[in-house]
Amino acid sequence: MAVANDSEKVAQSLPAGGATRADLFEFLDNLGIAHRTVEHPPIFTVEEGRELKQQWPGGHSKNLFVKDKRGSLFLAVALSDTRVDLVGLGKRLGAKGRLSFGKPDLMTETLGVIPGAVTPFTLINESAKALARVVLDRALLAADPVWFHPLENNASTAISAENLVNFVKACGFEPEILDLANPQTDSGV
C-alpha cells in the first residue's frame, strides 16, 4: 500500500463541497497557519470596509474573479489600494481577449461564496479547481499580516503573507506573484 506524501495528505483533508468557516479554520490549523479573526458587520466592497479596517494593521485585499473570452477563470488577489491593470494582466496571463468580471452566479458556482465574500480562502473548495490561475499582488505580500474574509463577509481573518502563499499551494495552486498595477513589466521574480 502506498503512503501518501505531505501534499497528498493536505489535499485529502480539504472538505468536500462548500467549506464553512469552521472547515477553513481547521484546515489552517492543520497546516500550522496562525490566524486571527475579527467579527464585523457584513462588508460587500473595499470602500464599504475602508474606515473599519483602518484599525487593523496590515494589508487588506480586494479579490477579483475574472474570465477571458475562452471562459478561462482567474482569481487575482490584490492590495485594496492597488489599481489593477486588467488589460496588462490579461496579456501577461495569455488570456484570450480582454479579461472581464465573472458573473455572480458563475463566481458562486466556482468559488462557493456570495458576491462580497470573495477571498483566496475559497481555494479550499473543490469547485475552485476550475480556476486556471491564481495571481497574488506583490504589494499585498509586502504587508504583515494580510486580511481576508473567512468565506463570509461578516468577519476578517489575518494570516502572514508567507502563510497565504503556503495556503494557496496547499489548495493545489502555484500562485503567480506579480505587481498587479504593472503586470506586464513585472519580471515575476
ChimeraX attribute file (.defattr): number of C-alpha atoms within 10 A of each C-alpha:
attribute: neighborCount
match mode: 1-to-1
recipient: residues
	/A:1	3
	/A:2	4
	/A:3	7
	/A:4	10
	/A:5	8
	/A:6	10
	/A:7	13
	/A:8	12
	/A:9	12
	/A:10	16
	/A:11	14
	/A:12	11
	/A:13	15
	/A:14	19
	/A:15	16
	/A:16	12
	/A:17	11
	/A:18	19
	/A:19	21
	/A:20	18
	/A:21	15
	/A:22	11
	/A:23	18
	/A:24	19
	/A:25	18
	/A:26	16
	/A:27	21
	/A:28	19
	/A:29	12
	/A:30	11
	/A:31	14
	/A:32	10
	/A:33	17
	/A:34	12
	/A:35	15
	/A:36	11
	/A:37	15
	/A:38	13
	/A:39	11
	/A:40	13
	/A:41	10
	/A:42	16
	/A:43	19
	/A:44	15
	/A:45	14
	/A:46	16
	/A:47	10
	/A:48	11
	/A:49	15
	/A:50	13
	/A:51	9
	/A:52	12
	/A:53	16
	/A:54	11
	/A:55	8
	/A:56	14
	/A:57	13
	/A:58	20
	/A:59	24
	/A:60	25
	/A:61	22
	/A:62	21
	/A:63	20
	/A:64	20
	/A:65	24
	/A:66	21
	/A:67	23
	/A:68	19
	/A:69	12
	/A:70	9
	/A:71	14
	/A:72	15
	/A:73	25
	/A:74	24
	/A:75	23
	/A:76	24
	/A:77	25
	/A:78	26
	/A:79	24
	/A:80	19
	/A:81	14
	/A:82	16
	/A:83	11
	/A:84	21
	/A:85	14
	/A:86	20
	/A:87	16
	/A:88	18
	/A:89	22
	/A:90	21
	/A:91	15
	/A:92	15
	/A:93	17
	/A:94	11
	/A:95	19
	/A:96	14
	/A:97	13
	/A:98	16
	/A:99	23
	/A:100	16
	/A:101	14
	/A:102	18
	/A:103	13
	/A:104	14
	/A:105	13
	/A:106	12
	/A:107	19
	/A:108	17
	/A:109	15
	/A:110	22
	/A:111	30
	/A:112	24
	/A:113	22
	/A:114	16
	/A:115	17
	/A:116	19
	/A:117	25
	/A:118	27
	/A:119	24
	/A:120	28
	/A:121	22
	/A:122	24
	/A:123	26
	/A:124	29
	/A:125	21
	/A:126	20
	/A:127	17
	/A:128	24
	/A:129	16
	/A:130	14
	/A:131	19
	/A:132	14
	/A:133	16
	/A:134	19
	/A:135	23
	/A:136	23
	/A:137	23
	/A:138	20
	/A:139	18
	/A:140	26
	/A:141	23
	/A:142	15
	/A:143	16
	/A:144	16
	/A:145	22
	/A:146	24
	/A:147	30
	/A:148	25
	/A:149	26
	/A:150	25
	/A:151	28
	/A:152	19
	/A:153	22
	/A:154	16
	/A:155	19
	/A:156	22
	/A:157	18
	/A:158	23
	/A:159	20
	/A:160	20
	/A:161	20
	/A:162	14
	/A:163	19
	/A:164	22
	/A:165	18
	/A:166	17
	/A:167	22
	/A:168	19
	/A:169	14
	/A:170	22
	/A:171	23
	/A:172	17
	/A:173	19
	/A:174	14
	/A:175	19
	/A:176	17
	/A:177	22
	/A:178	24
	/A:179	23
	/A:180	26
	/A:181	21
	/A:182	17
	/A:183	22
	/A:184	18
	/A:185	12
	/A:186	14
	/A:187	9
	/A:188	11
	/A:189	6
